[in-house]
Amino acid sequence: MEVICLETEAFYTLIEEVVQRVGSKDKPEKKKWIGKDEAMTELEIKSATTLQKLRDEGKIRFSQPQKKIILYDRDSIHEYLENNAQDTF
């Protein structure tokens, strides 16, 4: 058996690097185009009618690759939320 000794500072530096590397690999990449359920979750709405209204009024971007498939642009949803944010006093 081999024993490796490290100074305290070197040990904590090593631990920080490991945590950073593991943390960066665990973050899933968010998709640009999301489905109805995920869009409703992002907007925190429960009504599909409200989602359709936002789409029909051109407030959020969408793509319709097939007749029954509608995908929503995640960035436009976040932009819509930012544009409607109220500043505090």
TITOR-918199 format. One record per atom (N, C-alpha, C, O): residue number from 1; residue in three letters; atom name; x, y, z. Coordinates in Angstrom, 2 decimals. Each point is the difference from the previous one (the first is absolute). Layout:
# TITOR-918199
     i    aa   at        xx        yy        zz
   NUM   ALA   CA         X         Y         Z
...
This chain:
# TITOR-918199
     i    aa   at        xx        yy        zz
     1   MET    N      0.85     -1.18      0.00
     1   MET   CA     -0.85      1.18      0.00
     1   MET    C      0.89      1.23      0.00
     1   MET    O      1.03      0.05      0.68
     2   GLU    N     -1.44      0.95     -1.46
     2   GLU   CA      0.77      1.23     -0.12
     2   GLU    C     -0.77      1.14      0.66
     2   GLU    O     -1.20      0.14     -0.22
     3   VAL    N      1.86      0.65      1.00
     3   VAL   CA     -0.61      1.13      0.69
     3   VAL    C      0.50      1.28     -0.65
     3   VAL    O      1.20      0.19     -0.21
     4   ILE    N     -2.16      0.70     -0.10
     4   ILE   CA      0.34      1.29     -0.59
     4   ILE    C     -0.32      1.09      1.01
     4   ILE    O     -1.12      0.06      0.51
     5   CYS    N      2.08      0.78     -0.22
     5   CYS   CA     -0.18      1.10      0.95
     5   CYS    C     -0.09      1.31     -0.77
     5   CYS    O      0.77      0.25     -0.93
     6   LEU    N     -1.72      0.58      1.33
     6   LEU   CA     -0.17      1.32     -0.61
     6   LEU    C     -0.05      1.05      1.10
     6   LEU    O     -0.49     -0.25      1.10
     7   GLU    N      0.99      1.43     -1.42
     7   GLU   CA     -0.17      1.11      0.93
     7   GLU    C     -1.47      0.40     -0.01
     7   GLU    O     -0.70     -0.25     -0.98
     8   THR    N      0.25      0.85      2.04
     8   THR   CA     -1.41      0.36      0.13
     8   THR    C     -0.46      0.88     -1.15
     8   THR    O     -1.07     -0.24     -0.57
     9   GLU    N      1.84      1.25      0.22
     9   GLU   CA     -0.37      0.92     -1.07
     9   GLU    C     -0.10     -0.72     -1.35
     9   GLU    O     -0.94      0.23     -0.76
    10   ALA    N      1.88     -1.10      0.48
    10   ALA   CA     -0.02     -0.78     -1.25
    10   ALA    C     -1.20     -0.93     -0.04
    10   ALA    O     -0.60     -0.19     -1.05
    11   PHE    N      0.25     -0.40      2.20
    11   PHE   CA     -1.16     -0.89      0.08
    11   PHE    C     -1.29      0.75     -0.35
    11   PHE    O     -0.80     -0.49     -0.80
    12   TYR    N      0.60      1.66      1.40
    12   TYR   CA     -1.22      0.75     -0.25
    12   TYR    C     -0.06      0.54     -1.43
    12   TYR    O     -1.08      0.09     -0.59
    13   THR    N      2.21      0.26      0.04
    13   THR   CA      0.06      0.43     -1.40
    13   THR    C     -0.42     -1.15     -0.92
    13   THR    O     -0.75      0.20     -0.95
    14   LEU    N      1.24     -1.38      1.24
    14   LEU   CA     -0.35     -1.18     -0.79
    14   LEU    C     -1.50     -0.29      0.10
    14   LEU    O     -0.65     -0.29     -1.01
    15   ILE    N      0.10      0.37      2.20
    15   ILE   CA     -1.43     -0.22      0.20
    15   ILE    C     -0.83      1.01     -0.78
    15   ILE    O     -0.99     -0.38     -0.63
    16   GLU    N      1.37      1.66      0.65
    16   GLU   CA     -0.73      1.03     -0.74
    16   GLU    C      0.00     -0.28     -1.50
    16   GLU    O     -1.02      0.17     -0.66
    17   GLU    N      2.16     -0.59      0.13
    17   GLU   CA      0.09     -0.31     -1.43
    17   GLU    C     -0.88     -1.18     -0.36
    17   GLU    O     -0.66      0.01     -1.05
    18   VAL    N      0.63     -1.02      1.88
    18   VAL   CA     -0.84     -1.17     -0.25
    18   VAL    C     -1.47      0.40      0.00
    18   VAL    O     -0.76     -0.41     -0.87
    19   VAL    N      0.35      1.20      1.84
    19   VAL   CA     -1.39      0.44      0.09
    19   VAL    C     -0.39      0.82     -1.23
    19   VAL    O     -1.10     -0.18     -0.53
    20   GLN    N      1.97      1.07      0.06
    20   GLN   CA     -0.28      0.80     -1.18
    20   GLN    C     -0.16     -0.86     -1.24
    20   GLN    O     -0.93      0.21     -0.79
    21   ARG    N      1.81     -1.17      0.61
    21   ARG   CA     -0.07     -0.87     -1.17
    21   ARG    C     -1.24     -0.87      0.02
    21   ARG    O     -0.67     -0.16     -1.03
    22   VAL    N      0.35     -0.41      2.17
    22   VAL   CA     -1.19     -0.85      0.11
    22   VAL    C     -1.26      0.85     -0.19
    22   VAL    O     -0.94     -0.43     -0.66
    23   GLY    N      0.92      1.61      1.23
    23   GLY   CA     -1.15      0.89     -0.12
    23   GLY    C     -0.25      0.43     -1.42
    23   GLY    O     -1.16      0.11     -0.41
    24   SER    N      2.18      0.15     -0.35
    24   SER   CA     -0.17      0.45     -1.38
    24   SER    C     -0.51     -1.12     -0.90
    24   SER    O     -0.66      0.27     -1.00
    25   LYS    N      0.96     -1.51      1.33
    25   LYS   CA     -0.47     -1.13     -0.80
    25   LYS    C     -1.43     -0.38      0.32
    25   LYS    O     -0.69     -0.58     -0.84
    26   ASP    N      0.22      0.90      2.04
    26   ASP   CA     -1.35     -0.38      0.42
    26   ASP    C     -1.08      0.92     -0.55
    26   ASP    O     -1.17     -0.39     -0.02
    27   LYS    N      1.52      1.57     -0.42
    27   LYS   CA     -1.00      0.95     -0.46
    27   LYS    C     -0.49     -0.43     -1.39
    27   LYS    O      0.76      0.03     -0.96
    28   PRO    N     -2.02     -0.41      0.86
    28   PRO   CA     -0.52     -0.38     -1.31
    28   PRO    C     -0.18      1.24     -0.88
    28   PRO    O     -0.37      1.07      0.48
    29   GLU    N      0.65     -1.24     -1.74
    29   GLU   CA     -0.15      1.10     -0.93
    29   GLU    C     -1.48      0.21     -0.28
    29   GLU    O     -0.71     -0.95     -0.35
    30   LYS    N      0.24      2.17      0.49
    30   LYS   CA     -1.41      0.27     -0.22
    30   LYS    C     -0.29      0.11     -1.49
    30   LYS    O      0.75      0.63     -0.75
    31   LYS    N     -1.85     -1.24      0.35
    31   LYS   CA     -0.39      0.03     -1.40
    31   LYS    C     -0.57      1.37     -0.35
    31   LYS    O     -0.64      0.65      0.83
    32   LYS    N      0.87     -0.21     -2.07
    32   LYS   CA     -0.53      1.28     -0.45
    32   LYS    C     -1.51     -0.10     -0.23
    32   LYS    O     -0.74      0.92      0.34
    33   TRP    N      0.29     -2.01     -0.92
    33   TRP   CA     -1.42     -0.19     -0.32
    33   TRP    C     -0.60     -0.99      0.98
    33   TRP    O      0.50     -1.11      0.18
    34   ILE    N     -1.60      1.52      0.45
    34   ILE   CA     -0.64     -0.82      1.03
    34   ILE    C     -1.46     -0.23     -0.35
    34   ILE    O     -0.59      0.76     -0.77
    35   GLY    N      0.02     -1.80      1.33
    35   GLY   CA     -1.40     -0.35     -0.23
    35   GLY    C     -0.96      0.83      0.85
    35   GLY    O      0.41      0.85      0.79
    36   LYS    N     -1.69     -1.13     -0.98
    36   LYS   CA     -1.06      0.75      0.68
    36   LYS    C      0.12     -0.08      1.52
    36   LYS    O     -0.05      1.03      0.68
    37   ASP    N      0.21     -2.23     -0.15
    37   ASP   CA      0.04     -0.16      1.46
    37   ASP    C      1.16      0.75      0.63
    37   ASP    O     -0.15      0.65      1.03
    38   GLU    N      1.31     -0.74     -1.66
    38   GLU   CA      1.18      0.69      0.53
    38   GLU    C     -0.16      1.52     -0.13
    38   GLU    O      0.43      0.74      0.89
    39   ALA    N     -1.04     -0.29     -1.99
    39   ALA   CA     -0.23      1.44     -0.19
    39   ALA    C     -0.95      0.53      1.07
    39   ALA    O      0.19      1.08      0.55
    40   MET    N     -1.22     -1.86     -0.26
    40   MET   CA     -0.95      0.41      1.03
    40   MET    C      0.66      0.05      1.37
    40   MET    O     -0.31      0.86      0.82
    41   THR    N      1.22     -1.79     -0.57
    41   THR   CA      0.73     -0.01      1.26
    41   THR    C      0.91      1.23      0.10
    41   THR    O      0.07      0.64      1.05
    42   GLU    N      0.63     -0.32     -2.13
    42   GLU   CA      0.89      1.17     -0.01
    42   GLU    C     -0.78      1.28      0.26
    42   GLU    O      0.46      0.88      0.72
    43   LEU    N     -1.66     -0.79     -1.32
    43   LEU   CA     -0.83      1.19      0.16
    43   LEU    C     -0.82     -0.02      1.29
    43   LEU    O     -0.61      1.00      0.38
    44   GLU    N      0.61     -2.15      0.29
    44   GLU   CA     -0.80     -0.21      1.21
    44   GLU    C     -1.48      0.28     -0.25
    44   GLU    O     -0.65      0.71      0.77
    45   ILE    N      0.14     -1.29     -1.86
    45   ILE   CA     -1.42      0.07     -0.31
    45   ILE    C     -0.55     -1.41     -0.05
    45   ILE    O      0.75     -0.96     -0.20
    46   LYS    N     -2.06      0.83      0.40
    46   LYS   CA     -0.62     -1.32      0.01
    46   LYS    C     -0.95     -0.20     -1.17
    46   LYS    O     -0.48     -1.11     -0.22
    47   SER    N      0.22      2.16     -0.52
    47   SER   CA     -0.97     -0.07     -1.08
    47   SER    C      0.68     -0.04     -1.37
    47   SER    O      0.82      0.86     -0.33
    48   ALA    N     -1.18     -1.88     -0.46
    48   ALA   CA      0.52     -0.09     -1.36
    48   ALA    C     -0.56      1.14     -0.86
    48   ALA    O      0.62      0.42     -0.98
    49   THR    N     -1.79      0.07      1.35
    49   THR   CA     -0.61      1.11     -0.72
    49   THR    C      0.82      1.27      0.15
    49   THR    O      0.16      0.76     -0.96
    50   THR    N      0.36     -0.53      2.15
    50   THR   CA      0.86      1.16      0.23
    50   THR    C      1.27     -0.11     -0.84
    50   THR    O      0.46      0.99     -0.56
    51   LEU    N      0.10     -2.17      0.48
    51   LEU   CA      1.19     -0.23     -0.81
    51   LEU    C     -0.30      0.27     -1.47
    51   LEU    O      0.80      0.62     -0.70
    52   GLN    N     -1.96     -1.08      0.24
    52   GLN   CA     -0.40      0.24     -1.39
    52   GLN    C     -0.21      1.49     -0.25
    52   GLN    O      0.35      0.50     -1.07
    53   LYS    N     -0.91      0.20      2.04
    53   LYS   CA     -0.21      1.44     -0.13
    53   LYS    C      1.33      0.74     -0.14
    53   LYS    O      0.13      0.88     -0.85
    54   LEU    N      0.85     -1.24      1.66
    54   LEU   CA      1.32      0.62     -0.09
    54   LEU    C      0.63     -0.27     -1.37
    54   LEU    O      0.64      0.87     -0.58
    55   ARG    N     -0.84     -2.08      0.08
    55   ARG   CA      0.53     -0.38     -1.31
    55   ARG    C     -0.72      0.78     -1.10
    55   ARG    O      0.65      0.55     -0.89
    56   ASP    N     -1.99     -0.49      0.94
    56   ASP   CA     -0.78      0.67     -1.03
    56   ASP    C      0.24      1.51     -0.05
    56   ASP    O     -0.06      0.61     -1.07
    57   GLU    N      0.34     -0.02      2.23
    57   GLU   CA      0.27      1.43      0.06
    57   GLU    C      1.44      0.35     -0.34
    57   GLU    O      0.37      1.17     -0.03
    58   GLY    N      0.44     -2.19     -0.22
    58   GLY   CA      1.39      0.22     -0.39
    58   GLY    C      0.90      0.40      1.15
    58   GLY    O      1.05      0.60     -0.21
    59   LYS    N     -1.45     -0.93      1.42
    59   LYS   CA      0.80      0.38      1.17
    59   LYS    C      1.14     -0.98      0.27
    59   LYS    O      1.01      0.36      0.60
    60   ILE    N     -1.18     -1.61     -1.05
    60   ILE   CA      1.07     -0.99      0.11
    60   ILE    C      0.15     -0.70     -1.35
    60   ILE    O     -0.97     -0.22     -0.72
    61   ARG    N      2.21     -0.12      0.38
    61   ARG   CA      0.30     -0.66     -1.27
    61   ARG    C     -0.35     -1.48      0.09
    61   ARG    O      0.10     -0.63      1.06
    62   PHE    N     -0.51      0.10     -2.19
    62   PHE   CA     -0.28     -1.43     -0.06
    62   PHE    C      0.34     -0.54     -1.37
    62   PHE    O      0.17      0.76     -0.96
    63   SER    N     -0.09     -2.07      0.88
    63   SER   CA      0.26     -0.68     -1.27
    63   SER    C     -0.99     -1.15     -0.09
    63   SER    O     -0.29     -0.66      1.00
    64   GLN    N     -0.21      0.43     -2.19
    64   GLN   CA     -0.96     -1.10     -0.19
    64   GLN    C      0.52     -0.91     -1.11
    64   GLN    O     -0.41      0.11     -1.15
    65   PRO    N      1.33     -1.03      1.52
    65   PRO   CA      0.60     -0.88     -1.01
    65   PRO    C     -0.99     -0.98     -0.62
    65   PRO    O      0.18     -0.44     -1.14
    66   GLN    N     -1.22      0.09      1.88
    66   GLN   CA     -1.07     -0.86     -0.50
    66   GLN    C     -1.32      0.55      0.50
    66   GLN    O     -0.04      0.82      0.91
    67   LYS    N     -1.05     -1.29     -1.52
    67   LYS   CA     -1.32      0.56      0.30
    67   LYS    C     -0.32      0.01      1.50
    67   LYS    O     -0.48      1.01      0.52
    68   LYS    N      0.74     -2.11      0.16
    68   LYS   CA     -0.38     -0.09      1.42
    68   LYS    C      1.16      0.23      0.96
    68   LYS    O     -0.16     -0.16      1.21
    69   ILE    N      1.31      0.53     -1.72
    69   ILE   CA      1.16      0.24      0.86
    69   ILE    C      0.34      1.49     -0.01
    69   ILE    O      0.32      0.58     -1.04
    70   ILE    N     -0.40      0.03      2.21
    70   ILE   CA      0.37      1.41      0.15
    70   ILE    C      1.09      0.07      1.05
    70   ILE    O     -0.16     -0.49      1.12
    71   LEU    N      1.27      1.11     -1.48
    71   LEU   CA      1.12      0.17      0.91
    71   LEU    C      0.19      1.49      0.28
    71   LEU    O     -0.25      0.84     -0.86
    72   TYR    N      0.68     -0.53      2.07
    72   TYR   CA      0.15      1.38      0.43
    72   TYR    C      1.46      0.33      0.24
    72   TYR    O      0.76     -0.84      0.48
    73   ASP    N     -0.37      2.05     -0.82
    73   ASP   CA      1.37      0.47      0.16
    73   ASP    C      0.21      0.42      1.45
    73   ASP    O     -0.61      0.95      0.49
    74   ARG    N      1.48     -1.68      0.20
    74   ARG   CA      0.26      0.27      1.42
    74   ARG    C      0.49      1.43      0.22
    74   ARG    O     -0.40      0.66      0.96
    75   ASP    N      1.27     -0.17     -1.86
    75   ASP   CA      0.55      1.35      0.14
    75   ASP    C     -1.10      1.06     -0.10
    75   ASP    O      0.02      0.99      0.74
    76   SER    N     -0.98     -1.20     -1.63
    76   SER   CA     -1.07      0.99     -0.14
    76   SER    C     -0.92     -0.01      1.22
    76   SER    O     -0.58      1.03      0.35
    77   ILE    N      0.44     -2.19      0.28
    77   ILE   CA     -0.81     -0.07      1.23
    77   ILE    C      0.68      0.81      1.10
    77   ILE    O     -0.65      0.77      0.71
    78   HIS    N      1.97     -0.95     -0.57
    78   HIS   CA      0.74      0.76      1.02
    78   HIS    C     -0.01      1.49     -0.33
    78   HIS    O     -0.09      0.84      0.90
    79   GLU    N      0.18     -0.50     -2.18
    79   GLU   CA     -0.05      1.41     -0.41
    79   GLU    C     -1.37      0.59      0.32
    79   GLU    O     -0.09      1.14      0.48
    80   TYR    N     -0.98     -1.89     -0.73
    80   TYR   CA     -1.36      0.44      0.33
    80   TYR    C     -0.13      0.27      1.50
    80   TYR    O     -0.57      1.01      0.41
    81   LEU    N      1.11     -1.92      0.40
    81   LEU   CA     -0.07      0.18      1.45
    81   LEU    C      0.80      1.22      0.45
    81   LEU    O     -0.45      0.76      0.86
    82   GLU    N      1.64     -0.56     -1.44
    82   GLU   CA      0.81      1.16      0.34
    82   GLU    C     -0.68      1.31     -0.40
    82   GLU    O      0.04      0.98      0.74
    83   ASN    N     -0.66     -0.96     -1.92
    83   ASN   CA     -0.68      1.21     -0.48
    83   ASN    C     -1.20      0.37      0.87
    83   ASN    O     -0.40      1.16      0.06
    84   ASN    N     -0.17     -2.14      0.61
    84   ASN   CA     -1.18      0.25      0.83
    84   ASN    C      0.34      0.05      1.48
    84   ASN    O     -0.89      0.06      0.85
    85   ALA    N      2.17     -0.07     -0.53
    85   ALA   CA      0.41      0.09      1.41
    85   ALA    C     -0.20      1.42      0.51
    85   ALA    O      0.21      0.97     -0.73
    86   GLN    N     -0.62     -0.86      1.96
    86   GLN   CA     -0.23      1.30      0.62
    86   GLN    C      1.18      0.32      0.92
    86   GLN    O      0.40     -0.83      0.82
    87   ASP    N      0.14      2.01     -0.96
    87   ASP   CA      1.08      0.44      0.89
    87   ASP    C     -0.56      0.33      1.37
    87   ASP    O     -1.12      0.48      0.15
    88   THR    N      1.95     -0.76      0.85
    88   THR   CA     -0.42      0.33      1.37
    88   THR    C      0.17      1.48      0.25
    88   THR    O      0.65      0.71     -0.76
    89   PHE    N     -1.24     -0.25      1.82
    89   PHE   CA      0.02      1.44      0.30
    89   PHE    C      1.32      0.43      0.50
    89   PHE    O      0.18      1.18      0.30
